[in-house]
Amino acid sequence: MAFGRGWARVAGALLLAATVAACGGSNRDVPLESFTAEEIYRRGEFELESGARAGVAANYFGEVERLYPYSEWARRALVMQAYAHHRDRNYPEARASAQRFLDFYPADEDAPYAQYLLALSYYDQIDAIGRDQGLTFQALQALRAVIERYPDSEYARSATLKFDLAFDHLAAKEMEIGRYYLRRGHYTAAINRFRVVVEDFQTTTHTPEALHRLVEAYLSLGLTDEAQTAAAILGYNFQSNPFYQDTYRLMTGRGLEPEARGESWLSAIYRQTVRGDWL
């Protein structure tokens, strides 16, 4: 049973789950081993639908797997356990359950959802630019797995959107560090960061600013050929962007024009841009 279709049965299952829960409430000393796999599974569903009890639900789903490891209910419970842990923001356990499902049932129809949950367990921890970027890299890898392994699944589109956002997040981190160096006059270090954005993250929203900051840094170092070339790339690709307007004023204020000059890494990018091979 696919996860999406499974949720359609929850309403019908609530009566059974409520009965099981009520039974458990009046017989608290009755061990779970006394219940069938389906009864424990339904209890987990009931707890999940009852409100902020996702952690309790995850425990019930785990018990299904423990007590009835080779049953159909164990298979269903494992992906539900991953979902319940994720909803409880217990991301390491969500990852562990999702990965276990993928290891045991790689060809199952719920495998795309398990892979998507695994990716979300990384992605949903990306909140501030200053956070450890290791999580972002892991999220990108897991999201790419959804996109490449299950391109026709209902989760591929969402994974693609989140991949783009996570990719943008990495570029934002490079920009933050680059601006820090630029403000403190460490121009070479700043250029190295902005170069990463231009070369490796050119499809993100940060490319226009990276090119503008390169112009600022190169002018500060007196490297006018590189500054003019960066300005030319910016003008060719982002002429209507406010950063190009700032760049143009900066250049003309120095008596310079945006044009490709000299031989540098920027010159190579400019030639690719003119041929249409870049961006």
C-alpha positions as a LaTeX table, in Angstrom:
\begin{tabular}{lrrr}
\hline
Residue & $x$ (\AA) & $y$ (\AA) & $z$ (\AA) \\
\hline
Met1 & 0.00 & 0.00 & 0.00 \\
Ala2 & 1.50 & 3.37 & $-1.00$ \\
Phe3 & 1.85 & 5.96 & 1.72 \\
Gly4 & $-0.44$ & 8.46 & 0.01 \\
Arg5 & $-3.23$ & 5.92 & $-0.40$ \\
Gly6 & $-2.62$ & 4.65 & 3.12 \\
Trp7 & $-3.54$ & 7.96 & 4.64 \\
Ala8 & $-6.88$ & 7.84 & 2.90 \\
Arg9 & $-7.72$ & 4.87 & 5.13 \\
Val10 & $-6.86$ & 6.62 & 8.38 \\
Ala11 & $-10.34$ & 7.96 & 8.97 \\
Gly12 & $-11.82$ & 4.53 & 8.59 \\
Ala13 & $-9.16$ & 3.08 & 10.83 \\
Leu14 & $-9.69$ & 5.54 & 13.67 \\
Leu15 & $-12.61$ & 3.58 & 15.08 \\
Leu16 & $-10.47$ & 0.47 & 15.35 \\
Ala17 & $-7.58$ & 2.51 & 16.73 \\
Ala18 & $-9.81$ & 4.14 & 19.32 \\
Thr19 & $-11.07$ & 0.73 & 20.39 \\
Val20 & $-7.53$ & $-0.54$ & 20.76 \\
Ala21 & $-6.49$ & 2.59 & 22.66 \\
Ala22 & $-9.48$ & 2.28 & 24.95 \\
Cys23 & $-8.63$ & $-1.34$ & 25.53 \\
Gly24 & $-5.09$ & $-0.33$ & 26.40 \\
Gly25 & $-6.41$ & 2.36 & 28.74 \\
Ser26 & $-8.46$ & $-0.13$ & 30.78 \\
Asn27 & $-5.80$ & $-2.87$ & 30.69 \\
Arg28 & $-2.52$ & $-1.02$ & 31.07 \\
Asp29 & $-0.71$ & $-4.13$ & 32.26 \\
Val30 & $-1.59$ & $-6.13$ & 29.15 \\
Pro31 & 1.68 & $-6.57$ & 27.20 \\
Leu32 & 1.81 & $-5.46$ & 23.59 \\
Glu33 & 2.66 & $-9.03$ & 22.65 \\
Ser34 & $-1.02$ & $-9.79$ & 23.35 \\
Phe35 & $-2.11$ & $-7.62$ & 20.44 \\
Thr36 & $-1.90$ & $-8.37$ & 16.74 \\
Ala37 & 0.41 & $-6.46$ & 14.42 \\
Glu38 & $-2.55$ & $-4.61$ & 12.96 \\
Glu39 & $-3.86$ & $-3.60$ & 16.38 \\
Ile40 & $-0.51$ & $-2.12$ & 17.40 \\
Tyr41 & $-0.19$ & $-0.40$ & 14.05 \\
Arg42 & $-3.68$ & 1.12 & 14.42 \\
Arg43 & $-2.79$ & 2.33 & 17.89 \\
Gly44 & 0.20 & 4.11 & 16.36 \\
Glu45 & $-2.05$ & 5.71 & 13.76 \\
Phe46 & $-4.46$ & 6.80 & 16.47 \\
Glu47 & $-1.69$ & 8.45 & 18.49 \\
Leu48 & $-0.40$ & 10.17 & 15.37 \\
Glu49 & $-3.80$ & 11.62 & 14.60 \\
Ser50 & $-4.56$ & 12.59 & 18.19 \\
Gly51 & $-2.26$ & 15.60 & 18.25 \\
Ala52 & 1.24 & 16.18 & 19.53 \\
Arg53 & 1.97 & 12.51 & 20.22 \\
Ala54 & 4.15 & 11.66 & 17.25 \\
Gly55 & 6.89 & 10.28 & 19.50 \\
Val56 & 4.44 & 7.86 & 21.13 \\
Ala57 & 3.19 & 6.84 & 17.68 \\
Ala58 & 6.76 & 6.15 & 16.55 \\
Asn59 & 7.21 & 3.80 & 19.49 \\
Tyr60 & 4.12 & 1.82 & 18.54 \\
Phe61 & 5.26 & 1.54 & 14.93 \\
Gly62 & 8.63 & 0.38 & 16.20 \\
Glu63 & 6.95 & $-2.31$ & 18.27 \\
Val64 & 5.21 & $-3.64$ & 15.17 \\
Glu65 & 8.57 & $-4.06$ & 13.53 \\
Arg66 & 10.06 & $-5.66$ & 16.64 \\
Leu67 & 7.27 & $-8.12$ & 17.38 \\
Tyr68 & 6.27 & $-8.96$ & 13.80 \\
Pro69 & 9.49 & $-8.30$ & 11.80 \\
Tyr70 & 8.55 & $-10.14$ & 8.62 \\
Ser71 & 4.91 & $-9.17$ & 8.36 \\
Glu72 & 3.22 & $-6.82$ & 5.92 \\
Trp73 & 2.37 & $-4.61$ & 8.89 \\
Ala74 & 6.05 & $-4.32$ & 9.78 \\
Arg75 & 6.76 & $-2.97$ & 6.31 \\
Arg76 & 4.01 & $-0.39$ & 6.63 \\
Ala77 & 5.02 & 0.47 & 10.17 \\
Leu78 & 8.64 & 1.16 & 9.25 \\
Val79 & 7.90 & 4.00 & 6.86 \\
Met80 & 5.28 & 5.33 & 9.27 \\
Gln81 & 7.85 & 5.22 & 12.04 \\
Ala82 & 10.15 & 7.39 & 9.91 \\
Tyr83 & 7.29 & 9.84 & 9.34 \\
Ala84 & 6.35 & 9.93 & 13.03 \\
His85 & 9.95 & 10.57 & 14.10 \\
His86 & 10.22 & 13.37 & 11.54 \\
Arg87 & 7.01 & 14.94 & 12.74 \\
Asp88 & 8.40 & 14.72 & 16.27 \\
Arg89 & 11.55 & 16.49 & 14.97 \\
Asn90 & 13.64 & 13.53 & 15.98 \\
Tyr91 & 15.65 & 13.79 & 12.79 \\
Pro92 & 18.39 & 11.21 & 13.50 \\
Glu93 & 15.77 & 8.53 & 14.25 \\
Ala94 & 13.74 & 9.58 & 11.21 \\
Arg95 & 16.82 & 9.09 & 9.05 \\
Ala96 & 17.59 & 5.74 & 10.63 \\
Ser97 & 14.05 & 4.43 & 10.03 \\
Ala98 & 13.90 & 5.75 & 6.48 \\
Gln99 & 17.29 & 4.27 & 5.63 \\
Arg100 & 16.30 & 0.93 & 7.13 \\
Phe101 & 13.19 & 0.90 & 4.97 \\
Leu102 & 15.27 & 1.62 & 1.87 \\
Asp103 & 17.71 & $-1.15$ & 2.81 \\
Phe104 & 14.95 & $-3.72$ & 3.37 \\
Tyr105 & 12.50 & $-2.66$ & 0.66 \\
Pro106 & 14.44 & $-0.83$ & $-2.09$ \\
Ala107 & 11.88 & $-1.65$ & $-4.79$ \\
Asp108 & 8.78 & $-0.97$ & $-2.71$ \\
Glu109 & 6.28 & 1.61 & $-3.90$ \\
Asp110 & 6.87 & 3.60 & $-0.70$ \\
Ala111 & 10.64 & 3.77 & $-1.32$ \\
Pro112 & 10.40 & 7.24 & $-2.97$ \\
Tyr113 & 8.65 & 8.57 & 0.12 \\
Ala114 & 11.24 & 6.99 & 2.42 \\
Gln115 & 14.03 & 8.61 & 0.42 \\
Tyr116 & 12.19 & 11.93 & 0.53 \\
Leu117 & 11.82 & 11.67 & 4.31 \\
Leu118 & 15.50 & 10.93 & 4.62 \\
Ala119 & 16.27 & 14.08 & 2.63 \\
Leu120 & 13.85 & 16.15 & 4.71 \\
Ser121 & 15.56 & 14.99 & 7.90 \\
Tyr122 & 18.58 & 16.99 & 6.71 \\
Tyr123 & 16.79 & 19.78 & 4.87 \\
Asp124 & 14.50 & 20.76 & 7.73 \\
Gln125 & 17.52 & 21.47 & 9.92 \\
Ile126 & 18.85 & 24.13 & 7.54 \\
Asp127 & 17.65 & 27.34 & 9.13 \\
Ala128 & 20.38 & 29.97 & 9.42 \\
Ile129 & 23.17 & 30.79 & 7.01 \\
Gly130 & 25.69 & 30.56 & 9.83 \\
Arg131 & 24.86 & 26.94 & 10.56 \\
Asp132 & 27.26 & 24.08 & 9.76 \\
Gln133 & 27.10 & 23.57 & 6.01 \\
Gly134 & 27.62 & 19.83 & 6.34 \\
Leu135 & 23.87 & 19.40 & 6.77 \\
Thr136 & 23.27 & 21.33 & 3.58 \\
Phe137 & 25.61 & 19.09 & 1.59 \\
Gln138 & 23.92 & 15.99 & 3.01 \\
Ala139 & 20.49 & 17.42 & 2.18 \\
Leu140 & 21.62 & 18.07 & $-1.40$ \\
Gln141 & 22.87 & 14.51 & $-1.79$ \\
Ala142 & 19.67 & 13.00 & $-0.40$ \\
Leu143 & 17.43 & 15.30 & $-2.46$ \\
Arg144 & 19.37 & 14.46 & $-5.59$ \\
Ala145 & 18.76 & 10.78 & $-4.87$ \\
Val146 & 15.00 & 11.44 & $-4.89$ \\
Ile147 & 15.23 & 13.33 & $-8.17$ \\
Glu148 & 17.48 & 10.82 & $-9.96$ \\
Arg149 & 16.09 & 7.55 & $-8.62$ \\
Tyr150 & 12.41 & 8.45 & $-8.62$ \\
Pro151 & 11.94 & 11.15 & $-11.29$ \\
Asp152 & 8.31 & 10.19 & $-11.91$ \\
Ser153 & 7.29 & 10.10 & $-8.26$ \\
Glu154 & 5.08 & 12.70 & $-6.63$ \\
Tyr155 & 8.06 & 13.78 & $-4.49$ \\
Ala156 & 10.47 & 14.62 & $-7.32$ \\
Arg157 & 9.11 & 18.11 & $-7.93$ \\
Ser158 & 9.23 & 19.06 & $-4.26$ \\
Ala159 & 12.73 & 17.61 & $-4.00$ \\
Thr160 & 13.83 & 19.71 & $-6.99$ \\
Leu161 & 12.52 & 22.91 & $-5.42$ \\
Lys162 & 14.20 & 22.13 & $-2.12$ \\
Phe163 & 17.43 & 21.21 & $-3.90$ \\
Asp164 & 17.51 & 24.65 & $-5.53$ \\
Leu165 & 16.89 & 26.34 & $-2.17$ \\
Ala166 & 19.62 & 24.32 & $-0.45$ \\
Phe167 & 22.01 & 25.07 & $-3.31$ \\
Asp168 & 21.21 & 28.76 & $-2.93$ \\
His169 & 21.89 & 28.41 & 0.79 \\
Leu170 & 25.46 & 27.25 & 0.14 \\
Ala171 & 26.05 & 30.20 & $-2.18$ \\
Ala172 & 24.70 & 32.53 & 0.50 \\
Lys173 & 27.27 & 31.18 & 2.93 \\
Glu174 & 30.09 & 31.89 & 0.49 \\
Met175 & 28.75 & 35.41 & $-0.03$ \\
Glu176 & 28.55 & 36.04 & 3.69 \\
Ile177 & 32.18 & 35.07 & 4.21 \\
Gly178 & 33.28 & 36.99 & 1.12 \\
Arg179 & 31.58 & 40.17 & 2.31 \\
Tyr180 & 33.23 & 39.73 & 5.70 \\
Tyr181 & 36.68 & 39.63 & 4.11 \\
Leu182 & 35.86 & 42.50 & 1.76 \\
Arg183 & 34.78 & 44.79 & 4.61 \\
Arg184 & 38.07 & 44.11 & 6.37 \\
Gly185 & 40.22 & 44.73 & 3.34 \\
His186 & 41.22 & 41.11 & 2.83 \\
Tyr187 & 40.62 & 41.39 & $-0.89$ \\
Thr188 & 42.30 & 38.22 & $-2.11$ \\
Ala189 & 40.39 & 36.09 & 0.40 \\
Ala190 & 37.16 & 37.84 & $-0.61$ \\
Ile191 & 37.85 & 37.23 & $-4.31$ \\
Asn192 & 38.34 & 33.52 & $-3.65$ \\
Arg193 & 34.88 & 33.30 & $-2.06$ \\
Phe194 & 33.11 & 35.30 & $-4.77$ \\
Arg195 & 34.87 & 33.23 & $-7.41$ \\
Val196 & 33.35 & 30.07 & $-5.93$ \\
Val197 & 29.88 & 31.58 & $-6.35$ \\
Val198 & 30.52 & 32.63 & $-9.95$ \\
Glu199 & 32.06 & 29.32 & $-10.98$ \\
Asp200 & 30.16 & 26.77 & $-8.90$ \\
Phe201 & 26.86 & 28.46 & $-8.01$ \\
Gln202 & 26.16 & 30.49 & $-11.15$ \\
Thr203 & 22.51 & 29.44 & $-11.29$ \\
Thr204 & 21.72 & 30.90 & $-7.87$ \\
Thr205 & 20.36 & 34.34 & $-7.05$ \\
His206 & 23.73 & 35.43 & $-5.63$ \\
Thr207 & 25.68 & 35.55 & $-8.90$ \\
Pro208 & 24.98 & 39.24 & $-9.73$ \\
Glu209 & 26.18 & 40.40 & $-6.33$ \\
Ala210 & 29.23 & 38.11 & $-6.51$ \\
Leu211 & 30.27 & 39.74 & $-9.79$ \\
His212 & 29.70 & 43.21 & $-8.36$ \\
Arg213 & 31.80 & 42.39 & $-5.29$ \\
Leu214 & 34.54 & 41.06 & $-7.56$ \\
Val215 & 34.60 & 44.42 & $-9.31$ \\
Glu216 & 34.92 & 46.17 & $-5.94$ \\
Ala217 & 37.71 & 43.86 & $-4.77$ \\
Tyr218 & 39.69 & 43.98 & $-8.01$ \\
Leu219 & 39.47 & 47.76 & $-8.18$ \\
Ser220 & 40.71 & 47.95 & $-4.61$ \\
Leu221 & 43.74 & 45.90 & $-5.67$ \\
Gly222 & 44.27 & 48.00 & $-8.78$ \\
Leu223 & 43.51 & 45.07 & $-11.09$ \\
Thr224 & 41.44 & 46.96 & $-13.63$ \\
Asp225 & 41.47 & 44.28 & $-16.35$ \\
Glu226 & 39.80 & 41.79 & $-14.02$ \\
Ala227 & 37.37 & 44.43 & $-12.73$ \\
Gln228 & 36.34 & 45.42 & $-16.25$ \\
Thr229 & 35.87 & 41.79 & $-17.26$ \\
Ala230 & 33.72 & 41.01 & $-14.21$ \\
Ala231 & 31.64 & 44.09 & $-14.99$ \\
Ala232 & 31.24 & 42.97 & $-18.60$ \\
Ile233 & 29.98 & 39.54 & $-17.51$ \\
Leu234 & 27.56 & 41.18 & $-15.11$ \\
Gly235 & 26.29 & 43.54 & $-17.79$ \\
Tyr236 & 25.91 & 40.80 & $-20.38$ \\
Asn237 & 23.86 & 38.53 & $-18.14$ \\
Phe238 & 22.19 & 40.87 & $-15.64$ \\
Gln239 & 21.97 & 44.30 & $-17.24$ \\
Ser240 & 18.66 & 45.10 & $-15.52$ \\
Asn241 & 19.90 & 44.01 & $-12.11$ \\
Pro242 & 20.50 & 46.77 & $-9.53$ \\
Phe243 & 23.98 & 45.39 & $-8.88$ \\
Tyr244 & 24.93 & 46.11 & $-12.48$ \\
Gln245 & 23.75 & 49.68 & $-12.09$ \\
Asp246 & 25.98 & 50.04 & $-9.03$ \\
Thr247 & 28.86 & 48.44 & $-10.93$ \\
Tyr248 & 28.42 & 50.70 & $-13.92$ \\
Arg249 & 28.50 & 53.84 & $-11.76$ \\
Leu250 & 31.58 & 52.52 & $-9.97$ \\
Met251 & 33.38 & 51.79 & $-13.23$ \\
Thr252 & 32.53 & 55.01 & $-15.03$ \\
Gly253 & 33.48 & 56.93 & $-11.90$ \\
Arg254 & 37.00 & 55.52 & $-12.41$ \\
Gly255 & 36.96 & 56.29 & $-16.12$ \\
Leu256 & 36.56 & 52.62 & $-17.00$ \\
Glu257 & 34.09 & 50.69 & $-19.15$ \\
Pro258 & 32.73 & 47.14 & $-18.72$ \\
Glu259 & 34.68 & 45.11 & $-21.27$ \\
Ala260 & 36.65 & 41.88 & $-21.40$ \\
Arg261 & 40.36 & 42.56 & $-20.98$ \\
Gly262 & 43.42 & 40.47 & $-20.33$ \\
Glu263 & 43.64 & 36.75 & $-19.68$ \\
Ser264 & 42.23 & 35.49 & $-16.40$ \\
Trp265 & 39.69 & 33.02 & $-15.11$ \\
Leu266 & 37.07 & 35.72 & $-15.71$ \\
Ser267 & 38.13 & 36.07 & $-19.35$ \\
Ala268 & 37.43 & 32.39 & $-19.90$ \\
Ile269 & 33.99 & 32.78 & $-18.35$ \\
Tyr270 & 33.31 & 35.82 & $-20.52$ \\
Arg271 & 34.11 & 33.88 & $-23.69$ \\
Gln272 & 31.81 & 31.08 & $-22.62$ \\
Thr273 & 29.09 & 33.58 & $-21.83$ \\
Val274 & 29.30 & 35.20 & $-25.26$ \\
Arg275 & 29.04 & 31.77 & $-26.93$ \\
Gly276 & 26.01 & 31.00 & $-24.80$ \\
Asp277 & 27.69 & 28.10 & $-22.98$ \\
Trp278 & 27.42 & 29.70 & $-19.57$ \\
Leu279 & 24.21 & 30.45 & $-17.63$ \\
\hline
\end{tabular}
